[in-house]
Amino acid sequence: MADDIEDKIKKMADVRTLVLTSIISALALVVGLFWNEAIKAAIDEIVPQGEGLFYKFLAAMIVTFVVVVIIYVIVHSQRIAEKRLGEIRKFREKRLLETNKNV
């Protein structure tokens, strides 16, 4: 019975995570589109006529590098958090077993 409830809770958490991830992705796309327009306008203002293509590629490479670094940091921090949560779960289970033995 407890396992069924725990499975249902886990499935609900997975669905919730999926929905939240989708919403955050959609909002990130909106922000990205606004930044796209802002960067285009800035490049058009700063860069001399005729040389815009090079600077657009340069800006794209810089932004790509920054985004890759940010994604790496996020994924790495998630792995660390999952590892720590696993350690906490193991500790709690061990403590629960010790408590059950003493009772």
TINU-449877 format. One line per 3 residues: their letters; for each residue x, y, z of C-alpha. Coordinates in Angstrom, 2 decimals. Example, Ala and Ser with C-alpha at 12.3 -4.5 7.8 and 13.67 -1.06 7.14 Angstrom:
<recs>
AS	12.30/-4.50/7.80 ~ 13.67/-1.06/7.14;
</recs>
This chain:
<recs>
MAD	0.00/0.00/0.00 ~ 2.75/2.44/0.95 ~ 4.70/1.48/-2.16;
DIE	1.67/2.26/-4.36 ~ 1.29/5.67/-2.78 ~ 5.01/6.35/-3.11;
DKI	4.91/5.33/-6.80 ~ 1.95/7.64/-7.44 ~ 3.72/10.52/-5.71;
KKM	6.85/9.90/-7.77 ~ 4.85/9.83/-11.02 ~ 3.09/13.06/-10.08;
ADV	6.44/14.65/-9.31 ~ 7.79/13.51/-12.67 ~ 4.79/15.01/-14.50;
RTL	5.12/18.22/-12.50 ~ 8.81/18.42/-13.37 ~ 8.03/17.89/-17.05;
VLT	5.37/20.62/-17.07 ~ 7.61/23.08/-15.21 ~ 10.50/22.33/-17.56;
SII	8.27/22.96/-20.58 ~ 7.02/26.27/-19.18 ~ 10.54/27.41/-18.33;
SAL	11.74/26.43/-21.82 ~ 8.94/28.42/-23.43 ~ 9.74/31.47/-21.32;
ALV	13.43/31.11/-22.15 ~ 12.53/31.09/-25.85 ~ 10.60/34.35/-25.44;
VGL	13.54/35.94/-23.64 ~ 15.89/34.64/-26.33 ~ 13.79/36.18/-29.09;
FWN	13.86/39.56/-27.38 ~ 17.62/39.33/-26.91 ~ 17.96/38.36/-30.56;
EAI	16.32/41.60/-31.63 ~ 18.34/43.65/-29.13 ~ 21.64/42.13/-30.27;
KAA	20.76/42.66/-33.93 ~ 19.96/46.31/-33.27 ~ 23.19/46.78/-31.28;
IDE	25.29/45.21/-34.01 ~ 23.62/47.38/-36.65 ~ 24.39/50.48/-34.56;
IVP	27.97/49.62/-33.65 ~ 29.32/47.80/-36.69 ~ 30.23/49.71/-39.84;
QGE	28.13/48.97/-42.92 ~ 29.34/46.02/-44.94 ~ 31.12/44.28/-42.05;
GLF	28.04/43.15/-40.13 ~ 28.14/39.50/-41.11 ~ 31.50/38.86/-39.43;
YKF	30.37/40.50/-36.21 ~ 27.09/38.60/-36.24 ~ 29.00/35.34/-36.44;
LAA	31.38/36.53/-33.73 ~ 28.45/37.43/-31.47 ~ 26.81/34.05/-32.17;
MIV	30.01/32.21/-31.22 ~ 30.41/34.20/-28.01 ~ 26.79/33.67/-26.99;
TFV	27.04/29.96/-27.82 ~ 30.13/29.61/-25.64 ~ 28.51/31.45/-22.73;
VVV	25.33/29.35/-22.99 ~ 27.31/26.09/-23.12 ~ 29.21/27.10/-19.96;
IIY	25.96/27.98/-18.19 ~ 24.35/24.68/-19.22 ~ 27.42/22.78/-18.00;
VIV	27.27/24.52/-14.63 ~ 23.55/23.81/-14.28 ~ 23.89/20.13/-15.21;
HSQ	26.91/19.69/-12.95 ~ 25.14/21.31/-10.00 ~ 22.12/19.06/-10.63;
RIA	24.35/15.97/-10.49 ~ 25.88/17.17/-7.25 ~ 22.41/17.79/-5.78;
EKR	21.22/14.34/-6.86 ~ 24.30/12.74/-5.31 ~ 23.72/14.56/-2.03;
LGE	20.04/13.61/-2.03 ~ 21.06/9.98/-2.53 ~ 23.41/10.21/0.42;
IRK	20.64/11.73/2.56 ~ 18.23/8.95/1.55 ~ 20.79/6.28/2.43;
FRE	21.44/7.94/5.77 ~ 17.71/8.14/6.54 ~ 17.17/4.51/5.57;
KRL	20.11/3.41/7.73 ~ 18.78/5.44/10.65 ~ 15.30/4.01/10.18;
LET	16.68/0.46/10.18 ~ 18.65/1.17/13.35 ~ 15.55/2.62/14.99;
NKN	13.48/-0.43/14.01 ~ 16.11/-2.76/15.48 ~ 16.05/-0.90/18.79;
V	12.26/-1.05/19.05;
</recs>
